Amino acid sequence: MIGMKYGSVVRIVDNNYIKYLLTVIRNKDTSPVTFRRTIRMIGVLMGYEIAGDLNYKKISVITPLKAKANGVSITQLNDIILVNILRAATPLIEGLQEIFFEAKLGIILLQRKEVDAIEKIDSILYFSKLPKITPNDLIIIADPALATGSTLIKAIKTIKDMAPENKIVIASVISTEYGINRIRNFTADKVRIYTVEIDSKLNKRGYILPGLGDAGDRAFG
């Protein structure tokens, strides 16, 4: 139903193994080491899904037995920029790098303002360092949680100030309809979102329920 509701804008990465990994990181008793390792594994699986949706062309190669074999080439694998929303996204980025091993890497440091109402939540940009962006680059922003969307909107704006025409993808483990709709309204449905689960609620501080807690604190203490 989610796919029908959002069309091609939202892609749910859905299989029993990734659901198992999600269950591990939701568990409050999961240790920081296991949390980081599991988020990294989720990043690998999300990268696999993103890469599978890239444009490809059919090619042929010659095997060591001098026989022709048909295959495909995904040329855009060499035109990827991964953007790490520090610090929470670091394990997720490490997983994505297993798939996009030729990717350039950018970092954005944002801190969310703590307020008492969801509508007032905003993020402060402290630092950004992005590589040179070429017209062919696909930019993948990683953030474990798409809650209110404030942090990712600020990240998208930072990137768009440098590269207004480049395609952007969001890789987020858990999302909310509220955050998805804010991203959609801000980007006019031009940013695709990959996520494992869409949770139904936000508390008054803008944290996802049931969620997985503060991903940065759970990963690094």
N, C-alpha and C positions, 0 to 999 in steps of 0.2 A: 504493500500500500504506500509505503514511503516513496518508492521509486515512481509510482503513478502520481503522487502528490507534487513532487518536485521535478519530474521529468528527468532530463539528463544533467541537471545541476548538481544533484547529490547522488553519490555512488556508495552504497552500503557494501563494505567488504564483509561477506557473510559466509562463514563455514564453521563447522563444529570445533576445529582446532583453534581458530582465532577467538571463538567464543570462550573456549577453555582458558586461553591466555588472558582474556578480559576478566574472567572470573578470578584469576590469580591476583591481578593488580587491584581489583575492587576490595579484596579481603584485607581488612585492617591489620591482620597479623602477618602479612607478607613483609619480609625483611627488605631493607633498602637494596641489598645486593640482588635479591631475587626480583624486586620491582624493576630495577634498571635493566637486568637481563631480559625480563619478559617484555618490557616496552621496546627494547631493541629488536626482539623477535617479531613483535607486531609491526615494527617499521619495515622489516624485510618483507613481510607478507603484503603490506600496503604498497611498498615499492613494486612488488611483482604485479599487483593489480594495475597500478598507474602505468607501468611500462607496457603491459598488455593492451592498453587502450591507445598507445601512440601509433602514429601512422607508420605503415611498413610497406615494403615493396618485395615482390617475389624475385629471388635470384637463384642461381645455381652455382655449385662449387664442385671441384674435382677432389675426390677422396684419395687417400694414399694408395688405393688399389686402381687408380686412374679411371674411376667410374664417376659419372656425373650424378650429383644428388641435388634435388630441388630443396630450397629453403627460403628464408626471409631475411631481410635486413631492416633493422630499425635505426635509421640514421640519426634520429633525434636523441638517441642515447648519449651522443657526444655533445649535445647542446642543452644541458640541464644545469640549472643553478638551484642548489638547496639553501634555504634560508632558515637558520636556527633562531627561534625565539628563546633567548637565554632566560634562565638556565634549564627550565623544565624540559625543553625539547631535545636536549643533547642526546639522550639514549635513543630517541625516535630517529634523529638524524643519523646516528651510527648505523641503525638498521637500514635506512634508506640508502646509505652509501654502499651497502653490500650489493645492491642492484645497480645504482647509478654511480659506479666506481670511478667514472671519468668526470663526475660533476664538479663544478666550481662551488665554493661555499661562501655564503654571506652570513652575517650575524646582525641581529637587532636586539637591543636591550630595552625592554619596556617594563614599567612597573604600574600596576593597576592602583588607582586611588581607592582607598577603603571608604565607602560611604554607606548610608543606611537605607538607600533606595536604589533599585535596579536601574531606574531611568537616569540616575545621576552618575552612574559608573563611567569612568573614563580611564585612559592610560597615558602615562607620561613617557615620552621618548627620551632616553638618556644617551643612547649611542647607537649608531648603525655603521656598518662597514660592509659594503656590497662590492662584488667584483665587477669588472667591466661587463656590461650587458650588451649582447649583440641582438639584432632583430630576430634571429632564429631561436633564441633561448626560451625554453620553458622554465618558469620559475615556480618551484615547489616550496611553499611555506609550511613548516612543521610546527605544530603546537598540540600537545596532548589533549587539551580541552577547549572546545569552542562553546563557551558558556554564554555570555552576553554579546560576544562579538567585538567588544571594544578594542581589545588588544590586537586582534587580527585586522580590524578596519584601519587602525593606526599603522600597522605593518604594510598593508596593501597600499595605503596612501604614500608611505615612504618610498615604496618601490615604484609606484606609478609616477612619482615626481621625477624619477630617473628614466623610466622606461614606460611611457604611457600606453604603448601599443602591444607590449608583450603579453602572452598568455600566462595566467597565473592559476595554480592549483593549490588547494589547501589539503594537508594531510593531518587529520585530527582523530584521536582515538575515540573520544566521546564528545557528542554535540548535543545541542538543544534546538528545538524548533524556533525559540526566540532568537538565538544567535544566528541560526541559518537564515532566518527571514531578514535580519539586519544586514547580513552580508549580501544577500540577494538584492535588497533595496539599494545598498551602497554601490554595488557593482553592476547593477542592471542585468543580473544573471550571466555575467561574462566570466565568473570565476567558478570552477568546478570544485566541489567538496567531496573528499573521500573520508569516510568515517566508519568505525566498527559498530557503533550504537548511537541511537538518539534517545536520550533520557527526557523524561516528561517535565521535570520541575527545576526551578531555581529558588534558592532561599533568598532572603532579603539582602544578603551580602553578595549575591550573584554567583554563589557556588552551586554546581550541578548536584541534583539529587536523583537517584542514589549516588551517582558519580563515583569518583575514586579518591577524593580528597585533593590536597595541594600536591600536584605531581612533582614539583621541584623539591619540596620538603621531604616527600616520601622517597625520592630517589637519592637525595644527597644529604638529608638531615638538616 
